[in-house]
Amino acid sequence: MGKALLVVNPSSGHEVGKEYAEAVEQKMQKKYDEVVVKYTEKAGDATAFAKQAARDRFEAVFVMGGDGTVNEGVNGLAEEEFRPKFSFIPLGTVNDLGRSLGISMDPDEAVAQLDYLVEKKLDVGKINDKYFIDVVAIGTIPEAVQAVEPEQKTKLGAFAYILEGLKAVRDNKSYHFSLDIDGERIEQESMAVLVALTNSVGGMETLIPEASYDDGKLHLIVLKGDNLADKLGLLPKVFSGKALDDENVIYRSFEKGRFAVEGAVDLITNVDGDPGDPLPLEISVLPQHLTVLVPK
């Protein structure tokens, strides 16, 4: 059945990447004539490995790692004319795309699921000249989340992000955003602007219940709130999946937009959990751009 590439980030998931790599390779050897295994050593390795596999017309590319490693794999495939099928074993802290696709968050179960894979189509987001598969986050809350230390993530998991986000809400700082969304102009003071591809954001699978990984849409959430009480009142609704019903939330589904911030502000984005480009940004969706292999 052709050649397949397995890209392993050995530092993901409490450094269990190497531990599971052999089991995944054995599963893949049952499906493919040849399996090539490569380990990442630095940022950009997974992108380079996936890109070369596409140019060598591999049948499939599998990635083992967190959201950042999965993002790199997709960036290696997205621009290629021939794009191998894509799959992954989630080993990171949040693993939003894995949750949306029904891939188990338990590594042993995720490896077992490799015996029962089917093909699905996956939307890919484009941000300037790069790509994303989860969420673009902008504002004071994403800034705080970006500052979470690796030691905090190892100790507290996704709860470390929640703690830092709560601190940002308490500080009550915001930015003035100018958004052009499918021709609609939105001017809004906000502490957080999110653009998501799936229903799961930050491990919360109910934040955007109507979003799907193959609906051909991007999903915008802008948190308003004129005072601290309004912002704190949003938090229970965010965690319960009812945030979109709140008057202090702007929600739109869209296909293409431009994002800017008022003033001379060097505001960095958080893209799939890692630092992204500063504003302004051009963000669009590539509908059903990749074929993914997911549990039946």
N, C-alpha and C positions, 0 to 999 in steps of 0.2 A: 504493500500500500504506500510505497514511496518513503521519503525520508522525513523525519521529524526532529525538531530542536527542543531541548529542555534547557531553559535558562533558570539558574538557581541563585537566589540572593542568600548567601550563607548566614547573614546577620539578621534576617527577618525572624519574627516570631520567637523571641528569646533564643535566637541562634539555633533553631532546630532545622534550618534549611537542609544542611548536610545529612541530618538524621533521616529525613524522609526522601531524599533525592534518589536513593537506590531503589526504594519501593516504587516510586513513580516511574523510574526508568524501566523496571521490570514490567509494569503494567503497559507501558507504551510499546515495549518490544513485542507484545502480543498483537499489536495493531499495525505496526510499521516495519518495513524491511530494514531500516537503519535508524538508530536514535543517537543523535549527537548531544552531549551534555556539556554545557559551559557554565562556569561560575562567575558572577560579577565580583569585581574588586573595587570599582569606583563608580560614581555617577556617570550615566551615559552608556555604560557597558551593555545593558539590556537592550537599549535602542539600537546600538551598533550590531549586536548579535541578531536581533530580529530583522533588521533591514537587510543584512547579508543573506539570511535564510530566505527572504522574499526574492531577492535577486537570483539566488540559486534554485528558486522554484521548489522549496520544501513543501511538503504536503500540509504540515501543521507546525505551530509554535506554541509550546507550553511554557508557562512562567510560574515559578514558585517564589512568593514574596508578598510584601504589603502593597497598599494602593499605589505607592510611588513606583515600585518595580513593575506593576501591571501597567501603569501609565507609560513607563518607558517602553515596554513591549509594544503597546499600541502605537506610540509615536514612531517606532521603527517600521511598522507595517502600513500606516495610514496613507502615506504619500505614494506607495509603490503601485505600479500598474497591476502586477500580480500579487495578491495578498493571501498568504496561507491561512488556513483555519486557525483560530486562536482559542486557547483555554488556559486555565491557571488554577493553582492551589493557593488559597488565601492564607497568609501567615502573618499578616500585620495586625495593627491595633484595632482598626475600624472595619475595613473590608466591605465598603458599601456595595460595590458592583457584585461581589460574590453573593451578598445577601439577596440582591435583586434577582440574580440568576438562579437562585436555589442551590448554590454550592455550600456545603456544610462548613461551618466555622471551626469544626473539630478536624484537625489535620488527618487523623486516622480515617474518619468517615469520608472526608473529601478524597482521599486516595482510593478508598473502596468505590466511590462513585465513578471513578474512571472506567469501570467495566460497563457502564450504562449511559454512554454519552449520545446525545442527539444534537443536530445542527439547528441553531437559531440565528437570526439576524440581529445585529447590535448597532444602535446609533452611536456616532462618535462626535464629540464636540470639537470645534476648532476655535482657538483663542490666539489672535494674531497669526503667527506662522507655526504654532504648535498645536497639540491636540490633548483632549482630556476625556475621561470616561466616567467621571463621578461628579465633582462639584467645583465651581469657582466661587470663592468666598472673599468678600471685600469689606473692610470696615474695622472698627475697633475690636469687636468680638473676634473676628478672624486673626487680627494682629496678636491678640492675647493668646489664642490657640496656637498660633505659629511659634510662640515663645516657649511652649512646653518642652522641657528637657527630655532626652531619651530615657534618663533614669526614672522620671515621673511616669512616662508611658509604660515602662517595664513594670513598675510597681503598682500603678493604679489602672492601667488600661485606658479605655475610652473615658472613664470618670475623670481622668486628669484634664481632658479637654473641657468637660463640663465645669470643673472648678475654676479654670482660667476664664471661661466665658462669663461665669457669674461675677468674677472680679471686674471684668470689663463693663458689665451692666451697672455695677455699683459705682464705677467711676463716672458714668453718665456722659461720656464724650461721644460726639458724632461728627460726621462729615456731610457736606452738601453734594449730592450726586446729580449729574445730568445724564439721563438715559434716553436713547432713541431705540424703541422696541417695535420692530415691524412698522415703522412710520409713526408710532405714537411717542410723543415727548413726555417724559416724566422728570420733574424737578422735585427732589425730596431730601430732607435732612434725615440721616439714618446712621445707626450704629452697625448695621449689617445688611449687606446685599448679597444674595445667594443666587447662583445659576446652576441648576441641577439637571442631570440627564435621567435620573431614576427616582423612585419613591424613597430611597434610603439616603439620608444625609447625616453624617456624623454618627452612624450606627442606629439612627432613629428611623425605622422602616415605615412609620406612619406620618412623617412630616408632610409629604406630598402624595397622598393616597392615590390620586388619579394618574400619576406619572408612571411611565413604563419605559423599559430600556429599548423599545423598538417602535415608539409612537411617532417618531419623526419630529419631536418637539424639544425645545429647551424650556425649563420651568424657572421663572423668576420669582423670588421672594424678597421684598423690601420691608424691613422692620421699621415702623415709624415710632410713635410714642413721644409726646411733647415733654413728658416729665418722667422721673424715675419710677413713680408708682405705675404708670402705664406700661413701662418696659418690664418691670417685675411681674406685672399681671399677665404678660404674654407667656412667660416661661412655662407655667403648667399646661397651657394650650399647645405649646410647641411639643412637649413630651407626650401629650395625649392624642396628637394627630388632629387637633381642632384649630390650629393656628390660622388656617386660611379663612376661617369664619370671623376672625376678629377685625374690627374696624381699623386697628393699628397695623394691619398687614396688607401690603399691596401684592397681589398675585397676578401673574400673566403667564400664559404659555406662548412661546414665540419661536421664530426660526432664525432671525438675524437681528443683532443689536450692536449699538455703540455705547460704551460706558466711559464716563469722564467724571472727574471730581473738581469742584470749584476751588480756585486759589492755587498758589504755588506749593502744592502738597505732593511729596514723594510717597505715594501710597502704594505699597506692594500688595499683590494679590496672593492668595493661597489657592493653589491648583492641585487638586487630588492629594492634598495633605502636605505639599511641598511649596516653597516660595516660587511665585510666578512673575510675570512681567508687571511693571508699574502701569498705572493708568496713563493715557486712555487705552481702551481695549476694543477690538473688533471681535465679536463672538458670534458664531453661527453653528448650525447643526448639519452633519452629513448623515442623512437618513439611511439606516440599515447598511452601513458602510463596511462592516466586518461580519464574517461568518464565525460564530462562536460555538464551541462544543460544551454543552452543559448537561447536567444530570437529567435523565429521562423522567 
